[in-house]
Amino acid sequence: MIAMMFNDTCNVIGVEEFSIFDSELEKLIKSGEYVLGNKSLTKEPLSAVTRNEDREWSDIVTWAIRALIQGEMNGLMRNPQLCNNDTILESNSTRLNYDQSVYCVGNYGEIFNRRFGENKRSSMNTINKGSPMIYSTPLGNIFGTKNDFQVMEEVIDGGVLKLVKSRKGDVLRCGVVVSFDDVNITSVDYCHVLAAALFNGDFEAVEFLTFRENDDIAYESLSHGIIDALAGAVVNFEGDVDRGFSYSTPYYYRDKESSVDCYAFATRGDDTLFSSFLNAMVITTIHAQEIGATRKTSTRMPLTSLFGNKFLWAMRDAVSYGGSYDEIYIN
């Protein structure tokens, strides 16, 4: 496409930013012959994809990548002297030293600069130090064919989704970790959002159980099925890797003296479908904020076949009750 710019086939092109790095076009932009716009037309978060049935491997991949980011934030860098080049693997993923990712390969910034060069990182790819952290993941193709509906109906025939829908009285059992007012209220609202998505807009179809902060009974209740989801959980390595819980996209961040707490839903790691459904509903409220959908205009949200015909309106129902992320936060 850049060649088309040079041969006058086009006088304006849209390309991925990294394709300009170290190219002839970049030199011409620097010389003033061409102009680079300052507005991104799309956003495409790139990540690693793993199979759902191998939870341990998925955790290893996730936390190895997080180690690169954490390493940059804490000043850890590539250090061959600390790189333990050992092919003998630990039998338990919790015993792996994820800092080895940094010592042997480099932190996130080092890897980025090595590939693209110094001073090429946009603000979106830099360590967050107080800038906005709520991010709307692109939804992609979420409305498929009739075959997709049939496949998903078969997949849903089990797990928490079916349990909740078939439970007497149709009710979601939502645990809430009580910490401080802003998080408590937001967590309660997100339980109502989840209920609305599950029960065709019935946001009151939820029973609450409250737990004190740092109370292990909350996670025991989740493990034993006493609650379906735990709101207000702080995302951490132990809960994810060691204890096998899944965390949704965080919906609240709280600054601390030397770190940031990320508050999210926790679900049982052995039920990927319910975890995905719950995460999708959190993302839905953030996406609504991005496209300007509100309680009054919830029909602007797309229909989705991701979870079968019973949940076709799930995203619209979630926004119909909760609204956009800002509406939830302000309320």
Backbone torsions as a table, in degrees:
resi	resn	phi	psi	omega
1	MET	NA	-35.8	178.2
2	ILE	-62.4	-36.8	178.7
3	ALA	-61.4	-34.3	179.1
4	MET	-66.8	-27.9	176.0
5	MET	-69.8	-39.6	-177.2
6	PHE	-72.8	-31.9	-178.4
7	ASN	-94.8	14.8	174.9
8	ASP	68.2	14.8	172.3
9	THR	-65.7	-36.7	178.8
10	CYS	-127.1	149.7	170.8
11	ASN	-112.4	-4.1	172.8
12	VAL	-141.9	133.7	176.4
13	ILE	-132.9	153.9	173.2
14	GLY	-117.0	118.8	-176.7
15	VAL	-135.3	163.9	173.9
16	GLU	-68.7	138.2	-172.5
17	GLU	-57.1	-41.6	-175.2
18	PHE	-67.5	-18.1	179.7
19	SER	-72.6	-14.6	178.7
20	ILE	-85.2	-26.1	-175.0
21	PHE	-55.3	133.1	176.1
22	ASP	57.3	26.4	178.3
23	SER	-104.6	170.1	176.8
24	GLU	-63.3	-32.8	179.0
25	LEU	-63.5	-39.9	179.5
26	GLU	-61.4	-39.6	178.5
27	LYS	-62.7	-41.1	-179.6
28	LEU	-70.4	-31.0	175.4
29	ILE	-66.0	-43.0	-179.9
30	LYS	-66.1	-32.0	-179.6
31	SER	-79.9	-10.7	178.4
32	GLY	94.1	1.4	-178.9
33	GLU	-74.7	-30.7	176.1
34	TYR	-124.7	158.9	-178.9
35	VAL	-119.5	133.2	177.0
36	LEU	-98.9	125.1	179.2
37	GLY	-65.9	160.9	-178.3
38	ASN	-109.7	13.7	179.5
39	LYS	-120.5	127.3	177.4
40	SER	-80.5	133.1	-178.7
41	LEU	-84.5	-30.1	179.6
42	THR	-142.2	168.8	171.9
43	LYS	-134.6	134.8	-175.4
44	GLU	-134.7	87.8	178.5
45	PRO	-65.9	128.0	-179.5
46	LEU	-103.0	139.9	-178.4
47	SER	-150.8	174.7	174.4
48	ALA	-89.6	144.7	178.9
49	VAL	-115.6	134.0	178.4
50	THR	-128.9	168.2	179.6
51	ARG	-79.6	141.5	-177.9
52	ASN	-62.6	-32.3	-172.7
53	GLU	-77.3	-8.6	179.1
54	ASP	-112.8	79.4	-174.1
55	ARG	-64.6	-40.1	-176.4
56	GLU	-63.5	-44.4	179.6
57	TRP	-65.1	-38.6	178.0
58	SER	-60.2	-41.7	178.8
59	ASP	-64.2	-40.8	-179.9
60	ILE	-61.1	-46.3	-179.9
61	VAL	-61.8	-45.8	-178.2
62	THR	-61.5	-48.0	-174.5
63	TRP	-77.9	-23.4	172.8
64	ALA	-65.8	-41.8	177.7
65	ILE	-67.9	-41.4	179.0
66	ARG	-63.8	-31.7	178.6
67	ALA	-62.8	-35.1	178.4
68	LEU	-64.1	-41.5	-179.5
69	ILE	-72.2	-44.2	178.1
70	GLN	-62.5	-37.1	179.4
71	GLY	-61.8	-44.2	178.5
72	GLU	-64.3	-41.5	-179.1
73	MET	-62.2	-35.2	-176.5
74	ASN	-98.4	5.7	175.9
75	GLY	82.1	12.2	175.2
76	LEU	-77.6	140.7	-177.3
77	MET	-135.6	170.4	177.0
78	ARG	-58.8	130.7	-177.3
79	ASN	-147.7	97.6	-177.7
80	PRO	-56.2	-28.3	-179.6
81	GLN	-69.5	-27.5	179.4
82	LEU	-97.3	-5.6	-179.8
83	CYS	-76.8	114.7	-179.3
84	ASN	-94.3	92.0	-176.0
85	ASN	-79.6	79.0	-173.4
86	ASP	-120.5	130.0	-179.6
87	THR	-90.7	-0.9	177.8
88	ILE	-84.2	112.2	-175.8
89	LEU	-89.1	146.4	172.5
90	GLU	-68.0	148.6	-180.0
91	SER	-79.6	-14.7	-178.0
92	ASN	-124.7	129.1	-175.7
93	SER	-63.5	-23.9	-179.2
94	THR	-72.6	-16.8	-179.2
95	ARG	-92.6	-3.9	178.3
96	LEU	-68.4	143.6	176.4
97	ASN	-94.3	97.9	-174.7
98	TYR	-71.0	-16.9	175.4
99	ASP	-64.8	-20.2	177.6
100	GLN	-61.4	-27.5	175.7
101	SER	-58.0	-39.8	-179.1
102	VAL	-77.1	-48.4	-175.8
103	TYR	-62.0	-34.5	-176.2
104	CYS	-90.1	-31.4	-174.2
105	VAL	-115.9	-34.1	-177.1
106	GLY	119.1	160.7	177.1
107	ASN	-76.9	178.0	-175.1
108	TYR	-57.2	-45.4	-178.9
109	GLY	-63.1	-41.3	179.1
110	GLU	-62.9	-42.4	179.7
111	ILE	-64.1	-44.4	-179.4
112	PHE	-62.6	-47.9	-177.3
113	ASN	-66.9	-33.6	179.4
114	ARG	-66.6	-33.7	-177.8
115	ARG	-84.8	-42.1	-171.9
116	PHE	-111.6	-13.1	-178.6
117	GLY	100.9	162.1	-179.2
118	GLU	-67.4	150.6	173.2
119	ASN	59.9	30.7	178.9
120	LYS	-108.7	-0.3	-174.6
121	ARG	-83.7	130.9	173.4
122	SER	-78.4	166.4	-178.1
123	SER	-61.1	-28.5	-178.5
124	MET	-67.7	-23.6	-177.9
125	ASN	-108.4	26.3	176.7
126	THR	-113.5	161.9	179.5
127	ILE	-63.7	131.9	-178.3
128	ASN	-75.6	124.8	178.4
129	LYS	-129.7	53.3	175.9
130	GLY	110.3	-5.5	177.3
131	SER	-79.3	169.4	-178.1
132	PRO	-55.8	140.3	-174.8
133	MET	-117.4	-14.2	178.3
134	ILE	-73.8	125.2	-172.6
135	TYR	-131.3	133.8	-179.9
136	SER	-92.8	109.6	176.9
137	THR	-69.6	132.1	177.2
138	PRO	-55.6	139.0	-175.5
139	LEU	-77.3	-30.8	-178.4
140	GLY	71.3	-158.4	-179.2
141	ASN	-84.9	101.5	-175.1
142	ILE	-110.4	5.2	176.1
143	PHE	-126.5	108.7	-172.6
144	GLY	-102.2	-150.7	-177.3
145	THR	-93.0	174.6	176.3
146	LYS	-59.8	-33.4	178.7
147	ASN	-63.8	-36.4	178.2
148	ASP	-61.9	-40.0	178.2
149	PHE	-60.4	-45.6	-177.8
150	GLN	-64.4	-43.4	179.7
151	VAL	-61.4	-45.6	-177.6
152	MET	-67.8	-34.8	176.7
153	GLU	-61.0	-37.9	178.7
154	GLU	-69.5	-39.9	-179.6
155	VAL	-65.8	-38.5	-175.8
156	ILE	-73.0	-10.5	-177.9
157	ASP	-70.2	62.3	-179.5
158	GLY	156.7	172.9	177.1
159	GLY	78.4	-172.9	-175.0
160	VAL	-65.5	-37.1	-179.9
161	LEU	-56.1	-47.7	179.5
162	LYS	-68.8	-39.4	179.9
163	LEU	-59.0	-47.1	-178.4
164	VAL	-64.6	-43.2	-178.4
165	LYS	-68.5	-27.7	-176.5
166	SER	-98.2	-6.0	-177.9
167	ARG	-64.7	141.4	179.9
168	LYS	-58.0	125.4	179.7
169	GLY	90.5	-3.8	-179.9
170	ASP	46.5	82.8	-177.0
171	VAL	-143.9	142.6	174.7
172	LEU	-93.1	133.8	175.8
173	ARG	-100.6	106.0	-172.7
174	CYS	-113.4	120.3	174.6
175	GLY	-86.2	145.9	178.4
176	VAL	-130.5	124.3	175.4
177	VAL	-82.4	119.8	-177.9
178	VAL	-84.6	115.8	179.9
179	SER	-125.5	-75.4	174.0
180	PHE	-140.8	163.1	-163.2
181	ASP	-52.3	-49.2	-175.7
182	ASP	-58.6	-45.4	-179.8
183	VAL	-68.9	-42.3	-178.7
184	ASN	-57.4	-49.2	-177.0
185	ILE	-66.6	-42.6	179.8
186	THR	-63.3	-41.0	179.8
187	SER	-63.7	-42.8	177.8
188	VAL	-61.6	-43.5	178.9
189	ASP	-61.5	-40.5	-179.5
190	TYR	-69.6	-28.8	172.4
191	CYS	-64.2	-41.5	176.5
192	HIS	-64.7	-39.7	177.2
193	VAL	-59.3	-45.0	-179.9
194	LEU	-63.8	-41.9	178.2
195	ALA	-62.3	-42.5	179.0
196	ALA	-60.4	-41.0	179.6
197	ALA	-67.9	-34.9	-177.7
198	LEU	-77.5	-35.9	-168.9
199	PHE	-119.6	44.7	172.6
200	ASN	52.9	44.6	175.7
201	GLY	92.7	-3.6	-179.3
202	ASP	-80.9	86.0	-175.6
203	PHE	-71.3	-15.3	-179.8
204	GLU	-87.4	-1.9	-178.7
205	ALA	-80.9	62.1	-177.7
206	VAL	-147.3	136.9	172.8
207	GLU	-109.2	135.8	-176.5
208	PHE	-105.7	139.2	168.1
209	LEU	-125.3	129.0	-177.0
210	THR	-105.3	147.5	-179.1
211	PHE	-135.1	146.8	176.6
212	ARG	-73.5	153.7	178.3
213	GLU	-61.7	140.8	-179.3
214	ASN	65.2	18.6	178.5
215	ASP	-91.3	116.4	-175.7
216	ASP	-67.5	-17.7	-179.8
217	ILE	-61.5	-30.0	179.9
218	ALA	-59.8	-47.2	-178.2
219	TYR	-75.1	-30.4	174.4
220	GLU	-64.9	-40.4	178.5
221	SER	-63.8	-36.8	177.6
222	LEU	-68.3	-44.2	-179.1
223	SER	-60.9	-38.8	-174.6
224	HIS	-91.8	5.4	175.4
225	GLY	79.3	11.1	177.0
226	ILE	-68.3	-35.3	172.4
227	ILE	-121.8	154.1	-179.1
228	ASP	-88.0	-31.2	-178.9
229	ALA	-152.7	153.7	-179.7
230	LEU	-119.8	113.9	179.4
231	ALA	-91.7	151.0	179.9
232	GLY	80.3	18.4	178.4
233	ALA	-80.6	139.5	177.7
234	VAL	-88.1	123.2	-178.5
235	VAL	-65.0	127.8	179.1
236	ASN	-153.2	161.7	-176.4
237	PHE	-62.9	-43.4	-176.0
238	GLU	-60.6	-47.2	-177.8
239	GLY	-66.3	-35.3	-176.8
240	ASP	-77.2	-56.2	-172.8
241	VAL	-87.9	-49.7	-173.1
242	ASP	-74.2	-39.5	-174.3
243	ARG	-105.6	-6.7	171.0
244	GLY	77.5	26.6	175.5
245	PHE	-92.4	158.9	174.7
246	SER	-110.2	145.4	178.1
247	TYR	-115.6	141.9	175.7
248	SER	-77.8	175.8	167.8
249	THR	-56.2	130.5	178.6
250	PRO	-59.7	142.3	177.5
251	TYR	-114.7	0.5	177.5
252	TYR	-154.9	135.1	176.8
253	TYR	-119.6	138.4	-178.7
254	ARG	-127.9	122.9	178.8
255	ASP	-70.3	136.5	171.3
256	LYS	-122.5	177.4	-175.3
257	GLU	-58.5	-44.0	-175.0
258	SER	-125.5	8.7	-177.5
259	SER	-159.1	-177.9	177.2
260	VAL	-129.6	128.6	174.5
261	ASP	-86.9	134.2	178.6
262	CYS	-109.0	117.1	-178.3
263	TYR	-97.8	134.8	-174.6
264	ALA	-154.2	179.6	168.8
265	PHE	-81.7	143.0	169.2
266	ALA	-112.4	138.2	176.8
267	THR	-134.0	168.7	178.1
268	ARG	-71.5	134.0	-175.4
269	GLY	-69.4	-16.5	-177.0
270	ASP	-87.3	1.5	177.8
271	ASP	-121.3	81.0	-175.6
272	THR	-61.4	-38.0	-175.6
273	LEU	-64.4	-48.1	-180.0
274	PHE	-65.3	-40.3	177.4
275	SER	-59.4	-41.0	179.5
276	SER	-67.3	-40.9	179.1
277	PHE	-61.8	-48.0	-178.4
278	LEU	-62.4	-44.4	179.4
279	ASN	-62.0	-39.4	179.8
280	ALA	-61.5	-34.6	-178.7
281	MET	-73.6	-32.6	174.3
282	VAL	-66.1	-47.0	178.5
283	ILE	-60.7	-34.6	179.9
284	THR	-57.0	-44.9	-178.4
285	THR	-66.6	-33.8	179.1
286	ILE	-73.6	-39.9	177.1
287	HIS	-64.2	-38.4	177.8
288	ALA	-58.7	-41.0	177.5
289	GLN	-60.2	-41.3	-176.4
290	GLU	-67.8	-37.8	-177.0
291	ILE	-95.7	0.3	177.1
292	GLY	82.6	18.8	177.0
293	ALA	-80.9	141.0	-179.1
294	THR	-131.2	-177.4	175.7
295	ARG	-54.7	-43.9	-176.6
296	LYS	-72.9	-22.2	-177.5
297	THR	-121.8	36.9	-176.3
298	SER	-63.1	-20.8	179.8
299	THR	-71.0	-5.6	172.9
300	ARG	-72.7	-18.3	177.3
301	MET	-74.3	146.8	-176.5
302	PRO	-75.3	156.3	166.4
303	LEU	-77.9	156.5	-178.6
304	THR	-140.6	137.8	176.3
305	SER	-100.7	6.9	-174.6
306	LEU	-58.4	-30.9	-174.5
307	PHE	-119.8	22.4	176.3
308	GLY	91.0	172.6	-174.1
309	ASN	-64.4	-30.5	-177.9
310	LYS	-66.1	-22.8	-176.0
311	PHE	-115.8	27.9	-178.4
312	LEU	-57.4	-39.4	-176.6
313	TRP	-97.9	13.0	-171.9
314	ALA	-54.7	-45.5	-177.7
315	MET	-66.8	-40.3	178.4
316	ARG	-67.2	-40.4	179.0
317	ASP	-64.7	-38.8	179.3
318	ALA	-61.5	-44.8	-178.1
319	VAL	-76.2	-30.2	178.2
320	SER	-59.8	-35.9	176.4
321	TYR	-85.8	-56.7	-170.2
322	GLY	-84.1	-29.2	-174.4
323	GLY	80.1	-161.2	178.6
324	SER	-76.5	173.1	179.3
325	TYR	-58.1	-43.6	180.0
326	ASP	-61.1	-39.6	179.8
327	GLU	-63.5	-41.4	177.7
328	ILE	-64.3	-45.2	-176.9
329	TYR	-66.1	-45.0	-178.2
330	ILE	-64.8	-39.9	-179.2
331	ASN	-67.5	NA	NA
